[in-house]
């Protein structure tokens, strides 16, 4: 393997991941960390093993039809179809691998509002039956998985991307995505005009999957505004989006705003720290978040031992808290790999001295 550039921050767990018997962890390591191409024979063999793995079947069995006409799980819940599809894609699944995946993708494309946003069936609010509606966290999540599964040429998806561009707004924090009301008047928490940190990361992740020329003008400035949420956490904490332990310590499978999600999205925009006009404050912020991600999620030999998990995934390595998870470790390494050139700066960060959203100091949670 190549030299371990993060050696000054934490030990190299790649050999341990490679030796694990989880094919999804092996596939994520090969493609997301070691940069092996998808037509590499070992990558192809590993992906075939993923497709017949009982753990993959278990996740596929959880995928409910998108048009079932009943309320879907919350946007942060791993059973929310876009989150489940993301998890499956992280394991190597593609369109055409399972008819249940393709059916849900088709159903998502079929539920689109006149303004181009994709909709979801949400719980009834003052009515007798659930209703189809579209919040930005619906549209952005749906667009992201449709792009990831290769539906980018569908004109309906292009309309969804156009709606995302039109929804970009000047917020008090800068140009980003807020949380405007849906057609029924419902919207998420916080001030109406403020940036929604989760929706903005979802939008950035989605647009990272299209050619640069097809992205909204100034998309890098949106990424800077998102990162400023960390830099200004002591003075401009968004409602319900703090930067304390819950931000730094991932909850597996990862679905919501946190250090992992922030780096997963912003790491796809290397101009944030490499471009001629990149600012030292942004480099420092990214290095700080990376240092926190490592400190709060890895053990003394560099493995991820899940410290917070969603119920119902105990048969998966990422769903239990007693043993290190090769898959979770591979996913964390994938996120960090995009930031390899910031490794020396991350190693220089004193995580325990970083202030939190509430003005306190950081305290690393010891491994269980």
N, C-alpha and C positions, 0 to 999 in steps of 0.2 A: 504494500500500500504506500501511497505518497506520505511525505512527512506530515506529522500532526502539528498544524499551525497553532492550535489552541493549547499547546502543552504548558504554557505559563499560567493558564487559567484552570484547566482541569485535565485529568488523565484521559488517555485515548481509549474509548470503549469499542472501537470499530471491529477489532478481532473478536471480541466477545459477541457482538451482534452477528457477525458472519458465522460464528459457530453455533448459534441458536437454531433450533429446528422449526422456527416460525418462518414459512416462506415469504409472508408479507413483509416481515422485518428485513429479510435478505433482499427482497426486490427493492424496497425503499432505500436500503443502503447502496445497492448497486447503481440505481438510477439517480437518486437524489444527493448522494454524498460522494460516490466514486466516479460519477459522470460517465457511466457505461452507457452506450447507445442502446436503444430499444431493440435493435436487430442483433445485438450481441448474443451468441448462443447461450451463455449462462443466464442472461436476462430473460430470454425466451423460455428456457426450461423452468426458471424460477416462477415466471408468471403463470405457466401452465400448472405448476404446483399450487399456486394461490387459488386458481379457479376451481380446483377440486378439494381444497382444504375445507374441512367441516366448519371452521370459524367463518369462512366466507359465506357458506350456505346459511349459517345462523343469521348473519347480517342481512342477507338477501330476503330471508323469511320475514324480517321485520318491516320490509318496505311495503307500506300500504299504497293502494291506488290513490293517485292525486285527486281524482274526481269522484271519490266515494260519497261525497255529499255530507260528510260529518266533520266536525271541527278537527283541525290538525294540531299536533303538538306545538308548544310554544317555540319561538324562534331560537331559543337557546337550548332546546331539548335535543338530545341525539336522535330521537325518533322523528323529528321534523325532517321530511324527505330530503330537502337540500343538504342538511347536515349528514344524513345517512349516506347519500350519494357521494358526498365529499369524502367520507371515511372509506367507502368502497373504492373510490378512485385513488386514494392514498395507498390502497393495497394493490393497485395495479389494474383494476377493472376498467374496461372501456365499453363504449357502445358496441352492441353486437355480441357481447359475452353472455348475456342473460336476457331473456325476453321480458322479465319483470322490470328491469332497468329501462329498456327501450320503451316499454309501455308508459312508464311514469314520465319519461322525457317527452313523449308525444302528448300526454295529457297536460303537461305544463305548458307546452306550446299552444294548446287549444284554449287555454284560459287566459285571455288577454283583454285588458280594458281598452276602450277607444283611444285613450291617450298613449297607448303603447306599453304601459306597465303590465306585468304579469300579476295574476291574482292568486289568492289562496282562500280556502274555505275556513273561515274563522268562527269562533263561538258567537252565539247570538248576544247582541247587546240591546236589550230593550225589546227584542222580538221573540217570536216563538220558535224560530228555526235558525240554524246556522246560515251565514250569508257569505257569499264570495265578495272579497274586498282586496284592496292592494295597498299595503304600506311599502315604504321604500325597502324595508328589511325583507319583505317578500320578493319584490322585483329584483333587487340586487342579488339575493341568494339564488334565485331561479336562473337569472342570466348567467351567473358565475358557473353553475353546474352545467347548464346547456352548452356554454363555451367549452368547458373542460371535456365534455363528452362529444365534442365535434360537431355541434349544430350551428356553427358560426355562419354558414351560408344561408340559413333559413331567413327569409325576409321578416318573419315575425320576430326573430331574435334581433335583427338589425333595428327594428322598431323599438324593441326594449332597450337597446343601447342608446338610441336617440333620446328616448324618454329619460334615461339616466343623465345624459348630458344636459337636457333641458332642466332637470331638477337641481343641478348644481346652483348654489346660492351664495350670496355674500352674507355670511354670518358674522356676529361680533368677534369671532375668533379668526375669521378669514374665509376665503372661498372654500366651500366644502358642501357636504350633504347634510341638511337638517332632518328633522322628523316631521314633515307636514302632515296635516290630517288626511285620512283616506276619504273616499267618496262618501262614506257613511258618517264622516265627522270624527272617527276615532283616530287617535294618534298616541304615540308613546309618551313616556314621562319626560320631564324637564321643560325648559323654556322653548317655546315654539320656534324662535328664530335661531337658537343655538345649534352648533354642530352636533350631530349624533355620531359619537365615536365609532359605534359598531357599524352603522350604515356606511360611513365613510371608508372604513377598512374594507368592507365588502365591495364597495364600488371600485376602490383602488385595485383590489385583487382581480376583479372581473376585467377591468381595462388592461391589466398587465398581460392578459391572454390574447389581445388583439394587436395588430401591427401599430407601431408608434404613430404612423400617419393617420390612423383611425381613432386615436384617443382625443378626448376634449382638449382644446388649447389650455395650457396652463395646468395640466394634470399634475406636474411635479410640484407646483405650489400647493395643490390640495394635499399631496403627501407631506409637505412641510408643515401644513396646518395640523395634520393628524399627529405628527411627531411632536409638535409644540404642546400637545395635550400632556405629554410626559414632562417636557421642560418647564411648563408653567403649572404643574400639578398643585403646588402649594398655594397659588393665588387664583387659579381659574379652574378648579375641579368641576367637571361636568356632573350634573345631577345623576346619581346612581352609577357613575363610572369613576371609581376611585383608582388609586395606584399603590395601594398597600399590599398586604400579603395575598389577597384574592387576585390581584393583578399579576403578581410575580409568580405565584404558584399555579401551574396549569391544572385544570380540572379535566380529566380524561373520560371519553374522547373530547378533544378541544372543540368547542363550538362558539365561544363568545369572546368578547373583548378582554385582552390581557397581554402580557409580554409576548407569549407565543404568537397570538394572533397578530399583534402589531408588527413583529419582525417577519412573520410569514408574508404579510402584505407589503410592508415598506422595503423589505429586502429584495423585492422584485423591481425596485427603482434605484439602481446603483448610482445614478446621477445625483442622488441625495448626498452622497459622500465622495463621489469621484469626479463630478463635473467641475470645470474651472470656477464656476460661481458657487460651489458648495461651501457652506460656512462651518467653521470649527464647532459651533454650538450643536449643529445637527450630528456631526460625527460623534461628538461627546455623548449626546443623548442616545444614539443608537448603541454605542459601546456600553453605556450604563444599563440599558434594557437587556442587552445580551449578557452582561455580567450577572444581572438579577435572574435571568432565565436559568443560567447554569447553577447559581448558588442555591436557588430555591427548589430545584428539580432534580439534581443529580446527587449520587452518593460519593463516597471517598474514592471510588475507582471509575467514576464518570458515567455510571449507568443511571437511568431514570427509574426511580422507585415511585410509582404513583402515590401521592399523598392526599389527593382529592379525586374522587371518581363519581360517575353517575351510577345509580343502582341499575341492576339488570344486566351488567356486562361482566359478572364475576368469572365467567368461563374464559374470558379473554385476558391476556396478560396485562393490558392497559386498564382493565376494570377491577383490579384487586390491589390492595395496598401492602401486601406482605412480601412480595418478591419483585425484583427488578424486571422491567418489561423491555424486551428487545425491540418490539415495535415502537413503543413510545420513545425509546432511546434513538432509534433510527429517524423518527420524525423530528425530534429536537435537533439532531445532527444535520438534517436536511435544511432546517431553517437557519442554523448557524453557518452552514457552508456558503450560503450566499453572501455572508459578511466576513469571509475569511480574512480579507485585508484589514479588518478592524480588530482582529484578534489581539495584537499587542496593546491597543488602547483599552479593550475590555479587560485585559489582565491587570491593567493599572488602576482599575476602579475599586475603591473601598466600598463594597456594598453596604456594610454596616453604618456608614456615615451618610448615606443618601437620605434626604428628607422624604417623607411620604406626603400624601395629599393633605393629611391633617397636621402637618408640621412636625411630626415625630421623626425618629431615626429608624433606619432599617434594622431588622434583626433576623438573621438567617435561621430558618426552621431546620433543626437537625434531622437527619434521616431517621425514619421509624425503625 
